[in-house]
């Protein structure tokens, strides 16, 4: 029987999708500027990573048209859903995917459910207007309390100038614990030395002359 050398990667049933902007030359035709990022200038990568920072797949952004040509049945899908569909092509059914509000849309959730992949993420109100109309106001929901499991957390009080104990839904703690996979991989990549003084053969044997910071 043939040995499955990637069994370790297949066992990661909880993954996270986020975007990363590795620093690169401004002369590159894929050069992008993304504000509010630690390094806002560079190539824009959409990254699929495990919760412990192992990069499972990534897609260098070349424009929505280029991405749409790689994904079948794109009708009604936005850019976030296109990225999810592309990066989860090799994800096994039953996997839980965590993402931020850029990717979380109704079409993305429906697309993932067709593959039996379960999506968790923050949602912008203006992307789910019909669902918001069926919900009571935020003030009423606070008075009614939460029906799901709750956790105890600490938050900083601007008024009292010290940390206070507060309640939060259990899903918030799980989401925060799983969403750091891409940031963790980015931090580990930042520790690698990319100086030109390194021997080329050494770079090739160490990282095959390719990492997320030099996708060429």
Residue pairs with C-beta under 8 A, 6 or more apart in sequence:
4 10
9 50
9 54
9 56
10 92
12 50
12 51
12 52
12 54
12 56
13 92
13 94
13 95
13 96
14 50
14 51
14 95
14 96
14 98
14 178
15 48
15 49
15 50
15 51
15 56
15 91
15 95
15 96
15 97
15 98
15 181
16 48
16 49
16 50
16 51
16 97
16 98
16 99
16 178
16 179
16 180
16 181
16 182
17 46
17 47
17 48
17 49
17 83
17 84
17 87
17 97
17 98
17 99
17 103
17 182
18 46
18 47
18 49
18 99
18 100
18 179
18 181
18 182
18 183
19 34
19 44
19 45
19 46
19 47
19 102
19 182
20 44
20 45
20 46
20 47
20 58
20 182
20 186
20 212
21 32
21 34
21 37
21 39
21 40
21 41
21 42
21 43
21 44
21 45
22 39
22 42
22 43
22 45
22 189
22 212
22 213
22 214
22 215
23 39
23 41
23 42
23 213
24 31
24 41
24 42
24 43
24 213
24 214
25 31
26 41
28 43
30 43
30 44
30 60
30 61
30 62
31 41
31 42
31 43
32 41
32 42
32 43
32 44
32 61
33 40
33 41
34 40
34 44
42 213
43 60
43 61
43 215
44 60
44 61
45 58
45 59
45 60
45 61
45 212
45 215
46 58
46 59
46 61
46 83
46 86
46 87
47 55
47 57
47 58
47 87
47 182
47 185
47 212
48 55
48 56
48 57
48 58
48 87
48 88
48 91
49 55
49 56
49 181
49 182
49 184
49 185
50 56
50 181
51 98
51 177
51 178
51 180
51 181
52 181
52 184
53 180
53 181
53 184
53 185
53 187
53 188
54 181
54 185
55 185
55 212
56 90
57 87
57 90
58 87
58 212
58 215
59 67
59 83
59 86
59 87
60 215
61 67
64 79
64 82
67 79
67 82
67 83
67 86
68 74
68 82
70 86
71 77
71 82
71 85
71 86
74 82
76 107
77 85
77 107
77 108
77 111
78 105
78 107
78 108
80 99
80 102
80 103
80 104
80 105
80 108
81 103
81 105
81 107
81 108
81 111
83 103
84 97
84 99
84 103
84 108
84 111
84 112
84 119
85 111
88 95
88 97
88 112
88 115
88 117
91 97
91 115
91 117
93 115
93 116
93 117
94 116
94 117
94 118
95 117
95 118
96 117
96 118
96 120
96 178
97 112
97 117
97 118
97 119
97 120
98 119
98 120
98 121
98 175
98 178
98 179
99 108
99 119
99 120
99 121
100 121
100 122
100 179
101 121
101 122
101 123
101 124
103 121
104 119
104 121
104 122
104 123
104 124
104 127
105 127
106 127
106 128
106 131
108 119
109 119
112 118
112 119
113 119
120 171
120 174
120 175
120 178
121 175
122 175
125 132
135 141
136 144
146 167
146 169
148 169
148 170
148 171
149 169
149 170
150 167
150 168
150 169
150 170
151 167
151 168
151 169
151 170
151 172
151 173
152 165
152 166
152 167
152 168
153 165
153 166
153 167
153 168
153 172
153 173
154 163
154 164
154 165
154 166
155 163
155 164
155 166
156 162
156 163
156 164
157 163
157 164
185 212
186 212
189 211
189 212
189 213
192 207
192 211
192 213
194 213
194 214
200 209
203 209
210 216
